[in-house]
Amino acid sequence: MRNFVQLNYMQRHGRMEYVDLTQDQTATVYVIDADPRLGVQVERMLSSPDYLIKTFTSVGDFLESRDTEPLSCMLVGCELPDADLAVREQSLGNKYCIPMVCTSTSPNVRLVAEVMRNGAIDFLEKPLQEDLLKESVTRALNYASFLQRKQQGMLSVKEKIESLSARELEVLQLVVSGWLNKQIAAALQITERTVKAHRGNIMSKMEVDSLAALVALAVQAGLGSVEPYEGAPLTALR
């Protein structure tokens, strides 16, 4: 069972570095289970000031709390009604995604496959084993840290894009679409010299020093591609 879950996780998320909790950062572990004693058990097993354990006895109570710490994961009992609702509502509806680890007293391959499809990244059998719990929580927090860094990077790219003028944004879209300076100049009805000036400003504002890096940021920002059409003004291509 464990091999199946670990393989599924690696296929979906790849290999990532372990999260570092040494810089005055506390990780929150949400325990959502009908038995409130599970939270006490998890707290005892993790036994570290780096972890803050918060216990809820229903998915509804968890969602109503609107508690979303930046670095966190949750252990959700599969026996709870609509257990997968936690990951659907909490992860998609809030600023930070919260990786979910499911737990059950009666696991089977079908159940594991179902919860993984619904967004869980791992599965633990109850009663919990301390070593497997620590491993699973570490993996979940590692993924949470990855999501946090990814989102911060997206916010940074968005800010850079928003710093561009309307004309610079037009030039950027054409540059990353592979247009030549003369094609851009013709489409925008400006000189090639002006195009080069805009490209220089774009590189500076986007804080990159190569076309490859610029393209990578543009793709991350979701800029679409425009097919070149020699001599046509850009307004004719829209």
Order of alpha helices (4+ residues) and beta strands (2+ residues): alpha-beta-alpha-beta-alpha-beta-alpha-beta-alpha-beta-alpha-alpha-alpha-alpha-alpha
